[in-house]
Amino acid sequence: MARPMSVADLLKLKQAQDLLTANKPEQSLAMLQRMAAKDAANPDINALLAMATMRLGRLEQAEFFARRAAAGSPGNAANLNNLAMVLMGMGRKGEALECIERAIAVDPSYNEARLLKCNLLMDERHVSEMLRTCEEAMQYGWHPQVCVSYASAIASLGDADRAVAFLREARVRFPGEAYLAGLLPMAMTAQWGAKPEEVAAAHREYGALIDRIRPPFLASYQPVKDPEKKLRVALVSPDLRRHSVAYFIEPFLEHFDRDRFEVLCYSTNRTFDDVSARLKGLATLWRDMSSRIELQMGEQMSEDRVDIAIDLAGHTDGNSLLAFALRIAPVQVTYCGYPDTTGLAQMDWRIVDSCTDPRTPEVDARAVEQLYRMDPCFLCYRPPDPSPPPARDMAFPGPVFGSFNATRKHNAAIIALWSRLLHEVPGSRLVLKAMDLTDPDIRALVLARFTACGVNPQRVEFLDPPAGMMEHLALYSRIDVALDPMPYQGTTTTCEALWMGVPVVTMAGVMHAGRVGVSLLNSVGAPELIARDADDYVNIAAALCRDQSRLAAYRSTLRPRMLESPLMDRAGFARQMGEGLREMWRDYCHA
């Protein structure tokens, strides 16, 4: 049993905790080590030692201290939960889950353990179990982070209406919670029939909240306003890794004008993989910002003399919008990772094109940022290398429709539309592939939705995610026509299908999220695949499936057409992006 701590030691322990809260793990660790020299078995000291060493990336040490803390206080759910956090960081998810369950058994009301369990379940795509865990947690009282997890799980089921309704209720209970305020407009972007002005208002409400709660910050870097200076540009993202965003930012990193720009990568995710290594090799400087808080990011940008900071995440997981709200760079831009305005008054520009965001006063008014239209397409796709050649595998006879988009895009309205298409083309099948569809409960839910629309469930097939990218791309050989969801369309999935010679049928929506397919198809010279409305969508897709010669022509020509299109002109894209950033900088200089 640990000896009682003196008042002086308790004050020191509190000081060490405060240092950790201020994200100063080195100072905290030094203080804790001095305390541990006198009281090595103390579970409170060991618990903080575990957190400090984990924050510093010393996971083996963190495990040692976390186990000692848990052993010294077997009835302490928090210490068991801390051990689970360390084990998750080491990739030992099975052991982590055991510790989480022990923590819940020790104290069923300890919702921090259920929150950690939700994070683990989300990583493993066990959405239905995540929902149940959140519902258990809410029996002990509503918690803002539980609400975030619960709403995210609901949205993953393709039920944006229910997610939005729940988030509105949670916002009433927790009006000052930034992540809830940001998740609401994000959920609305996937809501069928959402009114653009209401979605814009929800984004603005987020920005207004952030303005009220953000701490003061004055960047020490105040650049000379030279319009033609060599610019230092920071890319800020949790997705500088094997992720869709990387496919679209790598062309800029490959080809930016090194005489006029320096490009710094600020990675906010602990994951560093082969794609990260490639991007790091292309960047002027790489910063691991995964353990930095918002103020520290601002201080680092000032130290690095960043002129333009580009957000690549918007409201998606792991975003840095709270840092951008501090005004961490003279010019701030959002691009690619999120299909709408951020709502932040401090975000100066948003890069789009005239297809995704037509040049109308209404569209301009919905964005808090000034829209910079990079025509003809704001994206540039870098396909996986190597990629299998486009081919139709006749071991899987047609006609076959397919969609490899995330289940959060499989709303009731799009399932009803796809059901209409299956009825229109007798004998046809639909192939779906998404990470969440590995969950048997989610598969059953999706099948139930099709059954409710009169579709025999045997006509809907689910594909398990393959081991590698080559195998993933090869699955496109099983389908004839790819179907773009609505109102939140695909981006990477659309590019992959086209790259594999599969035509993608889309429908022109009202907001950016529902118009990315319009931009991509126009860019590759295939506007005939863009439907005006639901009837047109069904007619185009049905006619395609009945025309084998057209399908064969697409299969053989789409990849060459892409290679010659603006969508894959990497050098041209980097040049155009550079020109856009220069224009934004000049606007800042002349303000």
N, C-alpha and C positions, 0 to 999 in steps of 0.2 A: 504494500500500500504506500502511495506517495505521501511524504511528510507534508504537513500544512505549510503553505507559503506565507511569508511575512508580508506586511503591508508594502514594504519597500520592493519586494520581489513582484508583488501583484502590480505595482505601478510600472515596473520595468516590463512586465509581460504585456501590459496595456500599451506601453510605448512601442514595443516590438510589433504588436498587432496594428497600431496606427501607421507604422512605417510600411507594413505590407499593404494596407489599404491605400496608401499614397503611392503604391507601386515602387517601393524602394527596397526590394528584397535583399540586396547586398548588405545594407545597413541593418536591416532586421535580423539577418542571419548572424552577423557579427555579434550583436547583442545577445541573441539566443544561445549562441555557442558558449559565451561566457557564463550564462545562467546554467546551461547543461553541465558545465564542468563541475558545478557544485551539487547538481540535482539531476543526474542523468536519467532517472526512471520517471521523472514527472511527466504525466501524460499531456498536460496542457503545454508544456515546453516542447515536447516531442511533436505534438500536433502542429504547432506553428513552425517548427523546424521542417516538417514535411511540406507545408505549404510554401515556405521560402525556397527550399531546394527545388521543389517542383516548378515554381515560377522561374527559377534560373535554369531549368532544363536538366537538372541533375536527378533523373528519375530513379536510379538505383538507390541513391541516398534517401530520396523522398520515400521510397517504399520501406526502407529500413526504419525511418523515424515514424512513419504512419503505422507500421505494424507494432512498434513499441508503444505508441500512443493507444492503439486499440487494445493491446494486451493489458496495459495498465489501467484501463477503464472499460471493462467488458460490457457494462451497461450504458455506454455512451454512444448514442446513434450517430452523433456528428463525427466522432473519430472513425467509426466504421465507414461512414460516407466519404470521409477524406481519403481513406485507404482505397476505396472504390475509384475515386477520381484519379489517383496515382496509377492504378492498374489500367484504367481506361487510356490514360496517356501513354502507357507502355504497350497498348494494343491487346491486352489480356482481358478481353471483354467478358468471357465466361466467368473468370474469377471476380471481376468487378461486379457482375450481376449477383453473384453469391453474397458479396459484402453488402450490396444494396438491400437484398432481401433480409439479411440479418439485421441491418439497421432498422428496416420497417418493422420487423418482428419485435425488436427491442422497444421501439416507440412508434406505434402505428400512426400517430399524429405528426410525425416528423416529415413534413412534405418536401424538405430539401432532398431527401433520398428519392422520393418519387420523381422529382424534377430531373435528377441525374439519370434515373431509370428511363424517363421519357427521352432524354438526349441519346441514350444508348439505343433505345428501340427505334428512334428516328434514323440513326446511323445504319441500323440493320434493316430498315424498311419494314418493321413490324408495326404498321400503322394502327391496325385494329387493337392490338394489345396496348399501344400507346394511348388510344382513346380510353380504354378501360382504366388504365393507370391514372389518367387525369380525372376521370369521374370519381375514382376512389379518393383522390386527393381533395377534391372539392367537397367531399362529405365532411372534411375537417375544417372547412372554411375556404373562401376564395383567396387565391394568391395570384398576383399579376403575372408571374412567370408561368404558373400553371395555365393561366388563361391563354398566354401566348402559345404554349405547347398544344393545348386543346384546339384552339382555332386553327393552328397549322395542320393538325391531324385531320380536322374536318375538311379543310380546303384540299388536302391530299386526296380525299375521296371524290373530288369533283363536285362538291356541294358548296359552292361559293355563297349561295343565298343563306344557308344555315350559318356559315362562317361569319358572314357580314352581320347577321342578326345577333349572333353571340358576341361579336366584338363591340357592337354598339352598346350592349348591356354591360360588358366589361369596362368600357370607357366611362360609363356613368359611375361605376364603382371605383375606378382608379383613374380619375381625370388627369393626373399628372404623370402617368407612365408613358414614357417616350416610345417604347417598343410596341405597346398596344396601339398607340396613336399612329405609328407607321405601318403596322400590319393591316389596319382597317382599309386604307386606300389600296394597298397591295392586293387584298382579297377582292376588292371591288373591280380591279382590272380584269379579273376572270369571271365576273358576274354577267350572265347573259341578260341583255336588255338594260344594263346599267346606263344611267344618263350621264353623258360626258361632263356636264356642269356639276353634277353631284360628286363625281369622282375627283374632279379638279378641286372642289370645295374641301373634300376630305384631306387631300394633299396639303392644301393651304392651312387647314386646321393643325396639321402636324407641324408645319413650319412655325405657326404662331405659338404653339406650345414650346417648341425648342427655343424660340426667342425669349420666352419667359423664364426658362430654367437654365439656360446655358451660363457657365461661369465666365467672368471677364477674362479676356486674353488679348494681349497686344503683341503681335509678331515683332521680333527684334529686327528681322530683315525687311528693310524698306528700300526697294531697288530704285536705281536711277531710271527715270522714264525715257529710256532710249529705244525708239521703235524698231531699230535694226540690230540690237544687241544679240549675241548668241544666247538662246533661251535654255533654261534648265526646266525640264518638264518632268513631273512626277506622276507615275501611274499607280493609283492606290486601289488595291483589290485583295479579297480573300481567295481569289480564283486564278492566281498566277501559277497554275498547276494543270494536271490533266482535267480540264473543265472546258465547257463550251466557250466561255469568254476568251480563253487562251487562243482558240482557233481564229478569233477575229482581231486580236490585238497583236499577234505575232508578226503579221505583215508590216505593221508600222515599225516594230522593233528591228525587223530585218533591214528595212530600207530607208529609215529616216536619215535626213541630210546631216551628217556628223560635223559638217562645217558650220551649220546654223543652229544645231540643237544638241543638247545633252539630255538623255532620257534616264531617269532614275526609277527603279521599281521598288515600291513600298508594299511588301507582301504582309498581309495581316492574318495569314493562316499558318499554323505550325507545319502543315504538310509541305514537304519539299520532295518532288518526284523528278522523273526524267524530263518532263516538260518544263518544270521550274528551272532545272539545270540549263536547259537550252535557252530559255528566256534570260536567265542570269548572264549567260555568255554573250547575249546581244545587247544588254543594257550597259549604260555608262557606269551605273552603280546599283547595287542591290542592297536593300535594307530589310532585315527581318523585323517587322513591327508587331509581331503576334502577341507580345507581352506588354506593349506600350498602351497607356491610357491616352485619351484625346489630347490633353495638354502637352504630354510628352511628344506626341506626333507633331503638334504645332511647333514645339521647340526644335525638334529634329529638322523640320522643313526649313526653319529659319537658319539653322546651322548649315544646312545644305544649300542655302540660297536658292530655293525653289521659286521660280517665277509663275509657273502654271501647274496647278494640281488637277489631275483628271480622275474623277470617281468612276470606277467600273462596276459598281455593285448596286447603286440606288438603294431601294428598300429591301434587297434580298439578304439572306443569312450572312452574318459576319460583316455587315456594311460598316462604313466609317462616317456616316452622315453627321453624327454628333461632333466629330472632329471638324468636318467641313463647316459646320455651323459656327465654329470659333473664328472663321476666316484665317485658315492656316497658310494660305498662299494669296498673293496679290490678285491672281485670276483663277477662278475655280470653274470646272467644266464637268458635266456628267455625260457618260457615253456608254452605250452598248448593253450594260448588264441589267437594265430595268426599263420597261416599256412605257414610262410616263414621267411626268415632272416629279422632282424630289419634294417640292413644296418649300424648299429652303430659300429664303430671301438672299442668303449668302452665296448661292450657286448662280454664277453669272450666265453660263451658257449651257445649252443642251444640244448635242449633235444628232441630227436626224436627216431626212431627205424629203423631197416634195411629194413622194408617194406615201410615206408613212405619216407625214404631217403636212397636208396640202396648204398652200399659201393663201389662207383666208384669215380675216380678223378674228373669227371665232376660235380657230385652232391656236393662233398666237396668244389669245387672251387666256386660254386654259393653262398655259405653261407659266410658272413663276420665272423660269429662266428665259433668256433671249434664245430663240431657236436659230441655230446655224445649220442650214440645209446643205448637205454635201451630196450633190446630185451627180450621176443618176441614182447612186445607191450609197447609203451611209456605211455599209458593211463591206468587208473584204474577207473572203473565206480561204483559209489554208487547210486543204484536206489532209487527212492522215497519210503519212508516207511510211511504208508502202500501202497501197489500196488494191483490193482485188479488181479485176476488170469487170465492167458491166456485163451481166449475162442473166438469162432466165433459166432457172433450174426447173425443168419439166417433170422432175420427180414430185413436184408439188403443183399439180395442174390447176389452171384457172377456171373461171375468172376469180382473182383474189384482190380485194382491197386491203390496205394496211395503214396503220398509224403507229408510230413508235414514240409518240409524245407521252409526257408524264400524265398520270391519272388525274392530277388536279385540273387538267384541261378536259376531262371526260364528263362534262356536265350533262344533265338530263336532256337539255335541248339538242346538244350535238349527237347524243346517242339516239334520240328520236330521228334526227336527220339521217344518220348512218343507217338506221333501221329502214327508213323509207327507201334508201338506195339498195339495200339487200332485197327488199320486196320488189323493187323495180327490175332487178337483174336476177331472175330465178337461177338457182344453182351456184350463185356466187358465195364467197366466204369473206370474212373479215379477220385479219390477223392483227393482234395488239401486242405490243411489247413495251414494258416500263418497269422500272425497279420496284415500284409498289405492288405490281402484279405478281410478285413472288409470294405475297401474303394470300393464303387460301381464302380468308374472309373477304379480302378486297375482290378477288376473282369472282366469288359468289355474288357479291354486291353488284358488280358490273354485269354479270350474266342475268341477274334478276331484272336489271333495268332494260336489257334487250328483250327478255321474255315478256315484260310488261308492254313492249311495243310489238308483240306478236312474232318475234324472231325465234326460231328454233335455236337453243343454245349450242347445238352441235355445229352451227354455222359460224360461231365465234371461237377463234383459236388464240391461246396465249402462248407467247414464246418466252422462255427463260433467258435472262441476260447471259450472253456468252462470256467466255473468259477474257477475250482480247478484242481489240478494235478491228482486226482483220475479219474475225468471225462475226462481229456485229455488222459490219458492212456487207458481208456475204449474205446475211439474212434478207437483204433487199432483193435477192435473186428469187425469192419465193413469192413476191407480190407483183401485180401488174400496175396498179394505180395507188398512189399514196394520198391519204385524205388529211387535209389540214384542219385542225380543230378551230372552234370559234367560241368566245370572242378573243381568246388568248392564243394566238397562232404560234406555230413552231418557227424556229430560226435554224439552229444546227440540224435538226431533223429534216427540215426542208432541203437544206444544202446537201446533206448526206444522200437523201433520196435522189435528187437531181444528179449528183456526182455518180451514183450507181445506175443512172439511166432510167429512173422511174419518174414518170410525170406526177406532179403534185397538184391536186385540185384545191384551190382556196376560194374564199369568198371575201369581197371587199367589205371591211367593217368601217366603223366610224372613228375609233381612236387608234392610236399608234399600235397597241397590242394586237389589234385586229387588222392591221394593214402591212405588217412586215412581209407577209407572203406576196402581197401586191408588189412591193419593192423588189423582192428577190426574183419573181417571175418576169417582171418587166426588164430587170437587169440582164437576164439570160435570153431575152427575146422570146418569151413564151406567154404573152398576155392572153392567149386563147384559153389558158387554164384558169383564168380569174373569173369567178362567177359574180353576177350582179346580186343575186338573192338565193334563197334556199332552193327554189325550183330550178334555177339555172345550175346550181351546184350539183343537184341530182342528175340533171340532164347531161352535163358535161362529163361527169364521172361514169355514168352508165354508157354513154356513147363510146367513150374511150375503151371500156372493157370489152365492148363488142367489136372493136376494130383492131384486129391483130396486126395489120400492116402498120397502122399508126404507132401502136405500142412498140413494134420492132424498130421503127424509125427513131422513136424517142430513145430507145435503149442504146442505139448505136451512135446517136448524134448529140445527146445532151451533154456528155462530158466534154467533147471538143468545143461545143458552143460555150460551155462554162469557162473553159480555158481561155477563150478569146473575148470573154465578156468583162465588163467593169467589175463584176463580182469577184474575179480572180486576178485582176491587174494589180499585183502587190506593189510594184514600184510606183505605179500611178496613184494608187490609194495613199501610200505614204507621202508622196509629194503633195497630194491634195489635202491630206490631214495637216501637213506642215504649213501649207498656205493658210488653212483655216486658223490654226493656232497663232500664226503671225498676225492675222487680221484681228483676232481677239486681243492680242497683246497691244497692237497699235491703238485699238479702241480704248484700252486701259490708259495708255500713254497720253492720249489726246483728251481724256476726260477731265 
